[in-house]
Amino acid sequence: MAYAKAILSGMTAVIATELLTIWWVLRPWSSQKATGMELHFSVLRASLVHPQPWILAIFLFATFFAASRLDSKTLRVVLFWIPTVTISCIGITLVTLVAYVITQFRNS
């Protein structure tokens, strides 16, 4: 179970970091107006080149991994299971939605 918690912590940290990076690039108060492929490149550049997403991912992984090892069952459920399962489900849902849309546009 320790490996499953570590994998879930890592996956959740990466998904949360990518979602926050996308939000930061697409924020409504941004002065840049990227469209098309430029938008994809700006999100990719922000998530790979800038150090903030990497630091945030490491911090979130350490936080979730530490929360998964708490002795108190109530704190472990509140600080580990609820956030990790929620963020993982949101990430998997978004990936599934994008795959479905791509499949539908390719077939029509």
Chimera marker file (.cmm) of the C-alpha trace (Angstrom):
<marker_set name="trace">
<marker id="1" x="0.000" y="0.000" z="0.000" r="1" g="1" b="0" radius="0.5"/>
<marker id="2" x="2.969" y="2.318" z="0.526" r="1" g="1" b="0" radius="0.5"/>
<marker id="3" x="3.803" y="2.173" z="-3.186" r="1" g="1" b="0" radius="0.5"/>
<marker id="4" x="0.203" y="2.951" z="-4.149" r="1" g="1" b="0" radius="0.5"/>
<marker id="5" x="0.153" y="5.984" z="-1.837" r="1" g="1" b="0" radius="0.5"/>
<marker id="6" x="3.468" y="7.217" z="-3.261" r="1" g="1" b="0" radius="0.5"/>
<marker id="7" x="2.249" y="6.794" z="-6.845" r="1" g="1" b="0" radius="0.5"/>
<marker id="8" x="-1.051" y="8.499" z="-6.038" r="1" g="1" b="0" radius="0.5"/>
<marker id="9" x="0.812" y="11.353" z="-4.338" r="1" g="1" b="0" radius="0.5"/>
<marker id="10" x="3.083" y="11.830" z="-7.346" r="1" g="1" b="0" radius="0.5"/>
<marker id="11" x="0.250" y="11.636" z="-9.868" r="1" g="1" b="0" radius="0.5"/>
<marker id="12" x="-1.823" y="14.113" z="-7.883" r="1" g="1" b="0" radius="0.5"/>
<marker id="13" x="1.106" y="16.522" z="-7.539" r="1" g="1" b="0" radius="0.5"/>
<marker id="14" x="1.739" y="16.461" z="-11.295" r="1" g="1" b="0" radius="0.5"/>
<marker id="15" x="-1.951" y="16.877" z="-12.197" r="1" g="1" b="0" radius="0.5"/>
<marker id="16" x="-2.466" y="19.711" z="-9.710" r="1" g="1" b="0" radius="0.5"/>
<marker id="17" x="0.691" y="21.471" z="-10.890" r="1" g="1" b="0" radius="0.5"/>
<marker id="18" x="-0.306" y="21.203" z="-14.554" r="1" g="1" b="0" radius="0.5"/>
<marker id="19" x="-3.832" y="22.443" z="-13.838" r="1" g="1" b="0" radius="0.5"/>
<marker id="20" x="-2.452" y="25.401" z="-11.875" r="1" g="1" b="0" radius="0.5"/>
<marker id="21" x="0.072" y="26.144" z="-14.632" r="1" g="1" b="0" radius="0.5"/>
<marker id="22" x="-2.657" y="26.096" z="-17.287" r="1" g="1" b="0" radius="0.5"/>
<marker id="23" x="-4.799" y="28.357" z="-15.115" r="1" g="1" b="0" radius="0.5"/>
<marker id="24" x="-1.873" y="30.728" z="-14.595" r="1" g="1" b="0" radius="0.5"/>
<marker id="25" x="-1.174" y="30.943" z="-18.340" r="1" g="1" b="0" radius="0.5"/>
<marker id="26" x="-4.860" y="31.352" z="-19.232" r="1" g="1" b="0" radius="0.5"/>
<marker id="27" x="-5.794" y="33.631" z="-16.342" r="1" g="1" b="0" radius="0.5"/>
<marker id="28" x="-8.279" y="36.329" z="-17.271" r="1" g="1" b="0" radius="0.5"/>
<marker id="29" x="-6.049" y="39.212" z="-16.186" r="1" g="1" b="0" radius="0.5"/>
<marker id="30" x="-3.213" y="38.105" z="-18.486" r="1" g="1" b="0" radius="0.5"/>
<marker id="31" x="-2.090" y="40.757" z="-20.935" r="1" g="1" b="0" radius="0.5"/>
<marker id="32" x="-1.023" y="38.121" z="-23.474" r="1" g="1" b="0" radius="0.5"/>
<marker id="33" x="-3.671" y="36.802" z="-25.833" r="1" g="1" b="0" radius="0.5"/>
<marker id="34" x="-2.386" y="33.489" z="-27.180" r="1" g="1" b="0" radius="0.5"/>
<marker id="35" x="-4.498" y="31.492" z="-29.601" r="1" g="1" b="0" radius="0.5"/>
<marker id="36" x="-4.081" y="28.252" z="-31.533" r="1" g="1" b="0" radius="0.5"/>
<marker id="37" x="-0.749" y="26.473" z="-31.356" r="1" g="1" b="0" radius="0.5"/>
<marker id="38" x="0.834" y="29.460" z="-29.637" r="1" g="1" b="0" radius="0.5"/>
<marker id="39" x="-1.400" y="28.712" z="-26.670" r="1" g="1" b="0" radius="0.5"/>
<marker id="40" x="-0.170" y="25.121" z="-26.472" r="1" g="1" b="0" radius="0.5"/>
<marker id="41" x="3.442" y="26.233" z="-26.723" r="1" g="1" b="0" radius="0.5"/>
<marker id="42" x="3.005" y="28.850" z="-24.015" r="1" g="1" b="0" radius="0.5"/>
<marker id="43" x="1.504" y="26.286" z="-21.610" r="1" g="1" b="0" radius="0.5"/>
<marker id="44" x="4.251" y="23.774" z="-22.442" r="1" g="1" b="0" radius="0.5"/>
<marker id="45" x="6.955" y="26.405" z="-22.022" r="1" g="1" b="0" radius="0.5"/>
<marker id="46" x="5.488" y="27.550" z="-18.704" r="1" g="1" b="0" radius="0.5"/>
<marker id="47" x="5.328" y="24.029" z="-17.322" r="1" g="1" b="0" radius="0.5"/>
<marker id="48" x="8.770" y="22.870" z="-18.487" r="1" g="1" b="0" radius="0.5"/>
<marker id="49" x="11.046" y="25.897" z="-18.408" r="1" g="1" b="0" radius="0.5"/>
<marker id="50" x="9.918" y="27.920" z="-15.421" r="1" g="1" b="0" radius="0.5"/>
<marker id="51" x="11.040" y="26.678" z="-11.990" r="1" g="1" b="0" radius="0.5"/>
<marker id="52" x="7.778" y="27.490" z="-10.165" r="1" g="1" b="0" radius="0.5"/>
<marker id="53" x="5.838" y="24.431" z="-11.424" r="1" g="1" b="0" radius="0.5"/>
<marker id="54" x="8.710" y="22.125" z="-10.553" r="1" g="1" b="0" radius="0.5"/>
<marker id="55" x="8.980" y="23.538" z="-7.043" r="1" g="1" b="0" radius="0.5"/>
<marker id="56" x="5.212" y="23.359" z="-6.601" r="1" g="1" b="0" radius="0.5"/>
<marker id="57" x="5.129" y="19.727" z="-7.788" r="1" g="1" b="0" radius="0.5"/>
<marker id="58" x="7.884" y="18.730" z="-5.359" r="1" g="1" b="0" radius="0.5"/>
<marker id="59" x="6.162" y="20.584" z="-2.523" r="1" g="1" b="0" radius="0.5"/>
<marker id="60" x="2.770" y="19.004" z="-3.268" r="1" g="1" b="0" radius="0.5"/>
<marker id="61" x="4.299" y="15.532" z="-3.542" r="1" g="1" b="0" radius="0.5"/>
<marker id="62" x="6.074" y="15.931" z="-0.202" r="1" g="1" b="0" radius="0.5"/>
<marker id="63" x="2.889" y="17.257" z="1.415" r="1" g="1" b="0" radius="0.5"/>
<marker id="64" x="0.666" y="14.464" z="0.108" r="1" g="1" b="0" radius="0.5"/>
<marker id="65" x="3.263" y="11.786" z="0.869" r="1" g="1" b="0" radius="0.5"/>
<marker id="66" x="3.661" y="13.061" z="4.422" r="1" g="1" b="0" radius="0.5"/>
<marker id="67" x="-0.126" y="13.236" z="4.838" r="1" g="1" b="0" radius="0.5"/>
<marker id="68" x="-0.442" y="9.634" z="3.641" r="1" g="1" b="0" radius="0.5"/>
<marker id="69" x="1.721" y="8.494" z="6.549" r="1" g="1" b="0" radius="0.5"/>
<marker id="70" x="-0.178" y="10.258" z="9.336" r="1" g="1" b="0" radius="0.5"/>
<marker id="71" x="-1.215" y="8.107" z="12.283" r="1" g="1" b="0" radius="0.5"/>
<marker id="72" x="-4.584" y="9.771" z="12.734" r="1" g="1" b="0" radius="0.5"/>
<marker id="73" x="-7.132" y="8.205" z="10.402" r="1" g="1" b="0" radius="0.5"/>
<marker id="74" x="-9.293" y="11.336" z="10.315" r="1" g="1" b="0" radius="0.5"/>
<marker id="75" x="-6.397" y="13.609" z="9.345" r="1" g="1" b="0" radius="0.5"/>
<marker id="76" x="-5.169" y="11.087" z="6.783" r="1" g="1" b="0" radius="0.5"/>
<marker id="77" x="-8.609" y="10.989" z="5.154" r="1" g="1" b="0" radius="0.5"/>
<marker id="78" x="-8.992" y="14.781" z="5.171" r="1" g="1" b="0" radius="0.5"/>
<marker id="79" x="-5.432" y="15.697" z="4.125" r="1" g="1" b="0" radius="0.5"/>
<marker id="80" x="-4.596" y="12.794" z="1.799" r="1" g="1" b="0" radius="0.5"/>
<marker id="81" x="-7.467" y="10.705" z="0.479" r="1" g="1" b="0" radius="0.5"/>
<marker id="82" x="-10.002" y="13.429" z="-0.272" r="1" g="1" b="0" radius="0.5"/>
<marker id="83" x="-7.598" y="15.796" z="-2.123" r="1" g="1" b="0" radius="0.5"/>
<marker id="84" x="-5.718" y="13.084" z="-4.014" r="1" g="1" b="0" radius="0.5"/>
<marker id="85" x="-8.787" y="11.215" z="-5.202" r="1" g="1" b="0" radius="0.5"/>
<marker id="86" x="-10.580" y="14.454" z="-6.145" r="1" g="1" b="0" radius="0.5"/>
<marker id="87" x="-7.647" y="15.916" z="-8.089" r="1" g="1" b="0" radius="0.5"/>
<marker id="88" x="-6.895" y="12.580" z="-9.763" r="1" g="1" b="0" radius="0.5"/>
<marker id="89" x="-10.526" y="12.197" z="-10.839" r="1" g="1" b="0" radius="0.5"/>
<marker id="90" x="-10.566" y="15.742" z="-12.245" r="1" g="1" b="0" radius="0.5"/>
<marker id="91" x="-7.360" y="15.085" z="-14.187" r="1" g="1" b="0" radius="0.5"/>
<marker id="92" x="-8.528" y="11.731" z="-15.542" r="1" g="1" b="0" radius="0.5"/>
<marker id="93" x="-11.887" y="13.257" z="-16.490" r="1" g="1" b="0" radius="0.5"/>
<marker id="94" x="-10.223" y="16.088" z="-18.417" r="1" g="1" b="0" radius="0.5"/>
<marker id="95" x="-7.916" y="13.694" z="-20.273" r="1" g="1" b="0" radius="0.5"/>
<marker id="96" x="-10.877" y="11.461" z="-21.129" r="1" g="1" b="0" radius="0.5"/>
<marker id="97" x="-12.900" y="14.460" z="-22.329" r="1" g="1" b="0" radius="0.5"/>
<marker id="98" x="-10.077" y="15.639" z="-24.597" r="1" g="1" b="0" radius="0.5"/>
<marker id="99" x="-9.617" y="12.116" z="-25.997" r="1" g="1" b="0" radius="0.5"/>
<marker id="100" x="-13.352" y="11.840" z="-26.670" r="1" g="1" b="0" radius="0.5"/>
<marker id="101" x="-13.501" y="15.213" z="-28.427" r="1" g="1" b="0" radius="0.5"/>
<marker id="102" x="-10.479" y="14.346" z="-30.578" r="1" g="1" b="0" radius="0.5"/>
<marker id="103" x="-12.058" y="11.013" z="-31.505" r="1" g="1" b="0" radius="0.5"/>
<marker id="104" x="-15.380" y="12.644" z="-32.403" r="1" g="1" b="0" radius="0.5"/>
<marker id="105" x="-13.808" y="15.363" z="-34.555" r="1" g="1" b="0" radius="0.5"/>
<marker id="106" x="-11.584" y="12.847" z="-36.297" r="1" g="1" b="0" radius="0.5"/>
<marker id="107" x="-14.575" y="10.675" z="-37.245" r="1" g="1" b="0" radius="0.5"/>
<marker id="108" x="-16.813" y="13.504" z="-38.476" r="1" g="1" b="0" radius="0.5"/>
<link id1="1" id2="2" r="1" g="1" b="0" radius="0.2"/>
<link id1="2" id2="3" r="1" g="1" b="0" radius="0.2"/>
<link id1="3" id2="4" r="1" g="1" b="0" radius="0.2"/>
<link id1="4" id2="5" r="1" g="1" b="0" radius="0.2"/>
<link id1="5" id2="6" r="1" g="1" b="0" radius="0.2"/>
<link id1="6" id2="7" r="1" g="1" b="0" radius="0.2"/>
<link id1="7" id2="8" r="1" g="1" b="0" radius="0.2"/>
<link id1="8" id2="9" r="1" g="1" b="0" radius="0.2"/>
<link id1="9" id2="10" r="1" g="1" b="0" radius="0.2"/>
<link id1="10" id2="11" r="1" g="1" b="0" radius="0.2"/>
<link id1="11" id2="12" r="1" g="1" b="0" radius="0.2"/>
<link id1="12" id2="13" r="1" g="1" b="0" radius="0.2"/>
<link id1="13" id2="14" r="1" g="1" b="0" radius="0.2"/>
<link id1="14" id2="15" r="1" g="1" b="0" radius="0.2"/>
<link id1="15" id2="16" r="1" g="1" b="0" radius="0.2"/>
<link id1="16" id2="17" r="1" g="1" b="0" radius="0.2"/>
<link id1="17" id2="18" r="1" g="1" b="0" radius="0.2"/>
<link id1="18" id2="19" r="1" g="1" b="0" radius="0.2"/>
<link id1="19" id2="20" r="1" g="1" b="0" radius="0.2"/>
<link id1="20" id2="21" r="1" g="1" b="0" radius="0.2"/>
<link id1="21" id2="22" r="1" g="1" b="0" radius="0.2"/>
<link id1="22" id2="23" r="1" g="1" b="0" radius="0.2"/>
<link id1="23" id2="24" r="1" g="1" b="0" radius="0.2"/>
<link id1="24" id2="25" r="1" g="1" b="0" radius="0.2"/>
<link id1="25" id2="26" r="1" g="1" b="0" radius="0.2"/>
<link id1="26" id2="27" r="1" g="1" b="0" radius="0.2"/>
<link id1="27" id2="28" r="1" g="1" b="0" radius="0.2"/>
<link id1="28" id2="29" r="1" g="1" b="0" radius="0.2"/>
<link id1="29" id2="30" r="1" g="1" b="0" radius="0.2"/>
<link id1="30" id2="31" r="1" g="1" b="0" radius="0.2"/>
<link id1="31" id2="32" r="1" g="1" b="0" radius="0.2"/>
<link id1="32" id2="33" r="1" g="1" b="0" radius="0.2"/>
<link id1="33" id2="34" r="1" g="1" b="0" radius="0.2"/>
<link id1="34" id2="35" r="1" g="1" b="0" radius="0.2"/>
<link id1="35" id2="36" r="1" g="1" b="0" radius="0.2"/>
<link id1="36" id2="37" r="1" g="1" b="0" radius="0.2"/>
<link id1="37" id2="38" r="1" g="1" b="0" radius="0.2"/>
<link id1="38" id2="39" r="1" g="1" b="0" radius="0.2"/>
<link id1="39" id2="40" r="1" g="1" b="0" radius="0.2"/>
<link id1="40" id2="41" r="1" g="1" b="0" radius="0.2"/>
<link id1="41" id2="42" r="1" g="1" b="0" radius="0.2"/>
<link id1="42" id2="43" r="1" g="1" b="0" radius="0.2"/>
<link id1="43" id2="44" r="1" g="1" b="0" radius="0.2"/>
<link id1="44" id2="45" r="1" g="1" b="0" radius="0.2"/>
<link id1="45" id2="46" r="1" g="1" b="0" radius="0.2"/>
<link id1="46" id2="47" r="1" g="1" b="0" radius="0.2"/>
<link id1="47" id2="48" r="1" g="1" b="0" radius="0.2"/>
<link id1="48" id2="49" r="1" g="1" b="0" radius="0.2"/>
<link id1="49" id2="50" r="1" g="1" b="0" radius="0.2"/>
<link id1="50" id2="51" r="1" g="1" b="0" radius="0.2"/>
<link id1="51" id2="52" r="1" g="1" b="0" radius="0.2"/>
<link id1="52" id2="53" r="1" g="1" b="0" radius="0.2"/>
<link id1="53" id2="54" r="1" g="1" b="0" radius="0.2"/>
<link id1="54" id2="55" r="1" g="1" b="0" radius="0.2"/>
<link id1="55" id2="56" r="1" g="1" b="0" radius="0.2"/>
<link id1="56" id2="57" r="1" g="1" b="0" radius="0.2"/>
<link id1="57" id2="58" r="1" g="1" b="0" radius="0.2"/>
<link id1="58" id2="59" r="1" g="1" b="0" radius="0.2"/>
<link id1="59" id2="60" r="1" g="1" b="0" radius="0.2"/>
<link id1="60" id2="61" r="1" g="1" b="0" radius="0.2"/>
<link id1="61" id2="62" r="1" g="1" b="0" radius="0.2"/>
<link id1="62" id2="63" r="1" g="1" b="0" radius="0.2"/>
<link id1="63" id2="64" r="1" g="1" b="0" radius="0.2"/>
<link id1="64" id2="65" r="1" g="1" b="0" radius="0.2"/>
<link id1="65" id2="66" r="1" g="1" b="0" radius="0.2"/>
<link id1="66" id2="67" r="1" g="1" b="0" radius="0.2"/>
<link id1="67" id2="68" r="1" g="1" b="0" radius="0.2"/>
<link id1="68" id2="69" r="1" g="1" b="0" radius="0.2"/>
<link id1="69" id2="70" r="1" g="1" b="0" radius="0.2"/>
<link id1="70" id2="71" r="1" g="1" b="0" radius="0.2"/>
<link id1="71" id2="72" r="1" g="1" b="0" radius="0.2"/>
<link id1="72" id2="73" r="1" g="1" b="0" radius="0.2"/>
<link id1="73" id2="74" r="1" g="1" b="0" radius="0.2"/>
<link id1="74" id2="75" r="1" g="1" b="0" radius="0.2"/>
<link id1="75" id2="76" r="1" g="1" b="0" radius="0.2"/>
<link id1="76" id2="77" r="1" g="1" b="0" radius="0.2"/>
<link id1="77" id2="78" r="1" g="1" b="0" radius="0.2"/>
<link id1="78" id2="79" r="1" g="1" b="0" radius="0.2"/>
<link id1="79" id2="80" r="1" g="1" b="0" radius="0.2"/>
<link id1="80" id2="81" r="1" g="1" b="0" radius="0.2"/>
<link id1="81" id2="82" r="1" g="1" b="0" radius="0.2"/>
<link id1="82" id2="83" r="1" g="1" b="0" radius="0.2"/>
<link id1="83" id2="84" r="1" g="1" b="0" radius="0.2"/>
<link id1="84" id2="85" r="1" g="1" b="0" radius="0.2"/>
<link id1="85" id2="86" r="1" g="1" b="0" radius="0.2"/>
<link id1="86" id2="87" r="1" g="1" b="0" radius="0.2"/>
<link id1="87" id2="88" r="1" g="1" b="0" radius="0.2"/>
<link id1="88" id2="89" r="1" g="1" b="0" radius="0.2"/>
<link id1="89" id2="90" r="1" g="1" b="0" radius="0.2"/>
<link id1="90" id2="91" r="1" g="1" b="0" radius="0.2"/>
<link id1="91" id2="92" r="1" g="1" b="0" radius="0.2"/>
<link id1="92" id2="93" r="1" g="1" b="0" radius="0.2"/>
<link id1="93" id2="94" r="1" g="1" b="0" radius="0.2"/>
<link id1="94" id2="95" r="1" g="1" b="0" radius="0.2"/>
<link id1="95" id2="96" r="1" g="1" b="0" radius="0.2"/>
<link id1="96" id2="97" r="1" g="1" b="0" radius="0.2"/>
<link id1="97" id2="98" r="1" g="1" b="0" radius="0.2"/>
<link id1="98" id2="99" r="1" g="1" b="0" radius="0.2"/>
<link id1="99" id2="100" r="1" g="1" b="0" radius="0.2"/>
<link id1="100" id2="101" r="1" g="1" b="0" radius="0.2"/>
<link id1="101" id2="102" r="1" g="1" b="0" radius="0.2"/>
<link id1="102" id2="103" r="1" g="1" b="0" radius="0.2"/>
<link id1="103" id2="104" r="1" g="1" b="0" radius="0.2"/>
<link id1="104" id2="105" r="1" g="1" b="0" radius="0.2"/>
<link id1="105" id2="106" r="1" g="1" b="0" radius="0.2"/>
<link id1="106" id2="107" r="1" g="1" b="0" radius="0.2"/>
<link id1="107" id2="108" r="1" g="1" b="0" radius="0.2"/>
</marker_set>
